[in-house]
């Protein structure tokens, strides 16, 4: 597995380290200094667009003066290399999280009426448990003849262990499934050993027919 948290700039630039055999063999191209600056600007834009997705890896472009002649490729080739690395990371993340038992997702009803549910985030080679706490109100829906969510007052999160730190930066809640489910996208920053990664994940809270939240 590629070690993404360290030497990431080199991983971004080098085909051999990225292992992007599916995008074909790159050929060295001859560029003027002005063309290099234009290409470099596009490289940075490509990486910034990926970073905005907050998938949990940190990618940055090597300083332009550190580029070797073989590092200069067409922007589409560069984008394909980045996407190849991202796809590999997301595949490992999905397989790792899917391997966890569903029984590990605990739901606790707190005395103050809040509900805490655990989930897991994946940072390269690391799985961290996150506790998500929400305060919800439910109400009777005559059309569905059952309880549904009425309001979400707040969502907060914290890391379940003291290894590394987690800081929530924002959340966005969507009421779906006829009011029976809150889908919540949470964004935050996970830091460990001086390295920080922006991470976004989605968790769902459900309301059953009698108003129990799980």
RAGIKA-V603120 format. One line per field, one symbol per residue. psi: psi as a letter, one per 30 degrees, with the letter a starting at -180 (. if undefined). A space follows every 10 residues. Layout:
psi=???
This chain:
psi=kkjffkheee eeekeeefhi ffglkkkklk kleeeeeeee eeeeeeeeee fffhfglkkl kkkeffklef fjlkeeeeee eeeeeeeeee eeeeeeeffk kfffjkkkjl fgflkkkkak lkkjgkkkkk kkkkjlkllk jeefhlklke kjelklllkf lgjlkkjkfl lkkkkahggf kjkkkkkakk kkhfkkkkkk lklkklkafg gkk.
